[in-house]
Amino acid sequence: MFWKKKKKKEYSDDDGRTISNMNVEGMPWYSPNKEEDDEKKKKMDELKVTRKEKRAMIFGAYLAYLPMFLICIAAFTIVFLLLYFWVS
């Protein structure tokens, strides 16, 4: 079924060590501060956020973007009305 997770292949000779660092400058996945980013991710994973707090954060983000969204809608409306009255 499509909702079942595929099991990861396990190899008997894999001990989890990295043989070569693939974080090479110029590659799309290059991250100069890889260790710091990993530490930040671990700290964020340890942070326990309730559902209510998560919803409040998302709502706050939407409220922060709302003025810019309304300005864009108003600008498109003004341009549309100007073109409508100019052409007709």
ROKOLVO-435451 format. One record per atom (N, C-alpha, C): residue in three letters; x, y, z. Coordinates in steps of 0.001 Angstrom, whole numbers, plus 500000, padded with zeros to 6 digits. Layout:
<sites>
ALAXYZ;...
</sites>
This chain:
<sites>
MET500829498830500000;MET500000500000500000;MET500881501243500000;PHE500349502360499519;PHE501155503559499357;PHE501426504278500665;TRP500698504009501732;TRP500917504745502963;TRP501901504040503901;LYS502312502848503556;LYS503289502154504381;LYS504680502677504059;LYS505486502842505098;LYS506850503303504897;LYS507713502155504424;LYS508608502499503504;LYS509537501484503047;LYS510624501300504100;LYS510996500072504322;LYS512044499810505292;LYS513389500158504672;LYS514228500779505494;LYS515554501145505040;LYS516409499888504953;LYS517185499789503893;LYS518060498639503757;LYS519159498712504802;GLU519428497606505426;GLU520486497535506412;GLU521603496666505868;TYR522800497194505957;TYR523960496470505464;TYR524786496012506655;SER525263494796506591;SER526009494237507715;SER527378494894507880;ASP527949495436506810;ASP529281496037506899;ASP529240497538507171;ASP528065498105507367;ASP527934499543507613;ASP527996499813509113;ASP529023500574509533;ASP529141500916510946;ASP528790502376511217;GLY528335503132510192;GLY527866504491510377;GLY528920505565510241;ARG530163505192510002;ARG531225506189509877;ARG531176506832508493;THR531641508077508434;THR531745508787507166;THR533158508609506630;ILE533276508104505431;ILE534588507878504841;ILE535124509170504246;SER534264509895503552;SER534691511131502907;SER533648512211503150;ASN534122513415503481;ASN533213514527503700;ASN532732515032502340;MET531434514951502098;MET530875515353500813;MET530395516804500830;ASN530695517532501894;ASN530320518931501994;ASN531396519770501292;VAL531341519795499960;VAL532364520431499143;VAL531841521762498616;GLU532669522798498710;GLU532269524120498233;GLU531962524058496741;GLY530857524657496350;GLY530442524663494952;GLY529318523688494665;MET529094522738495544;MET528002521784495363;MET526708522394495886;PRO525568521981495352;PRO524303522586495780;PRO523998522362497262;TRP524490521311497854;TRP524197521007499241;TRP525258521533500197;TYR526176522365499708;TYR527275522879500525;TYR526754523743501666;SER527217523466502850;SER526861524249504036;SER528146524521504811;PRO528617525784504819;PRO529892526071505473;PRO529857525869506988;ASN528708525989507613;ASN528585525849509067;ASN527773524617509414;LYS528131523493508851;LYS527362522262508998;LYS527216521855510462;GLU528294521924511232;GLU528234521491512625;GLU527320522403513442;GLU527414523703513209;GLU526554524639513936;GLU525090524424513568;ASP524819524166512292;ASP523448523922511856;ASP522895522657512500;ASP523739521625512602;ASP523288520388513234;ASP522957520609514701;GLU523771521428515387;GLU523497521718516791;GLU522189522482516951;LYS521935523445516055;LYS520691524208516111;LYS519487523309515869;LYS519621522367514931;LYS518527521444514642;LYS518230520564515852;LYS519292520117516547;LYS519086519288517735;LYS518369520074518825;LYS518748521348518996;LYS518092522175519994;LYS516622522383519653;MET516327522580518361;MET514938522773517947;MET514136521489518114;ASP514765520340517909;ASP514059519075518101;ASP513732518852519571;GLU514614519338520457;GLU514381519181521882;GLU513281520114522384;LEU513030521195521659;LEU512010522152522045;LEU510631521522521844;LYS509889521454522917;LYS508553520854522853;LYS507529521973522735;VAL506842522016521604;VAL505833523034521351;VAL504477522346521282;THR503529522883522031;THR502191522288522010;THR501473522694520728;ARG500379522032520482;ARG499586522327519290;ARG499065523759519309;LYS498641524190520479;LYS498096525538520621;LYS499182526586520343;GLU500393526346520856;GLU501499527270520611;GLU501886527302519142;LYS501870526133518505;LYS502216526067517091;LYS501198526841516249;ARG499928526679516563;ARG498882527422515844;ARG499033528921516052;ALA499386529328517278;ALA499586530747517572;ALA500769531303516772;MET501830530516516622;MET502984530962515832;MET502619531114514357;ILE501875530162513832;ILE501461530231512426;ILE500538531420512207;PHE499606531639513113;PHE498690532777513020;PHE499457534100513073;GLY500458534181513931;GLY501291535377514012;GLY502059535628512727;ALA502543534559512110;ALA503253534706510842;ALA502308535208509751;TYR501092534664509728;TYR500109535142508748;TYR499782536620508971;LEU499639537014510221;LEU499362538421510509;LEU500521539323510095;ALA501735538823510190;ALA502897539614509792;ALA502931539813508282;TYR502493538817507524;TYR502499538911506059;TYR501246539564505490;LEU500210539699506294;LEU498935540225505805;LEU499038541627505190;PRO499723542598505790;PRO499783543926505165;PRO500425543902503776;MET501497543154503617;MET502152543086502309;MET501247542414501279;PHE500523541389501699;PHE499587540717500802;PHE498489541669500362;LEU497952542438501286;LEU496892543390500953;LEU497402544497500037;ILE498639544931500231;ILE499231545946499350;ILE499361545401497936;CYS499794544164497805;CYS499919543554496473;CYS498559543422495800;ILE497558542975496532;ILE496208542852495976;ILE495693544222495538;ALA495910545246496364;ALA495460546599496017;ALA496187547108494771;ALA497475546847494664;ALA498239547296493496;ALA497725546625492223;PHE497490545313492279;PHE496949544620491109;PHE495569545144490740;THR494749545438491743;THR493412545963491490;THR493486547336490821;ILE494358548201491307;ILE494504549535490718;ILE494983549446489279;VAL495978548591489033;VAL496486548425487668;VAL495386547876486766;PHE494630546892487256;PHE493552546324486462;PHE492506547384486123;LEU492105548186487116;LEU491098549216486875;LEU491610550291485915;LEU492872550690486057;LEU493444551662485129;LEU493453551136483687;LEU493857549892483533;LEU493861549312482186;LEU492435549132481653;TYR491500548773482508;TYR490124548558482080;TYR489510549861481567;PHE489705550956482313;PHE489122552230481887;PHE489909552873480745;TRP491184552584480647;TRP491987553158479569;TRP491667552508478234;VAL491470551180478240;VAL491200550453476997;VAL489771550661476551;SER488821550767477462;SER487411550873477045;SER486984552294476787;
</sites>
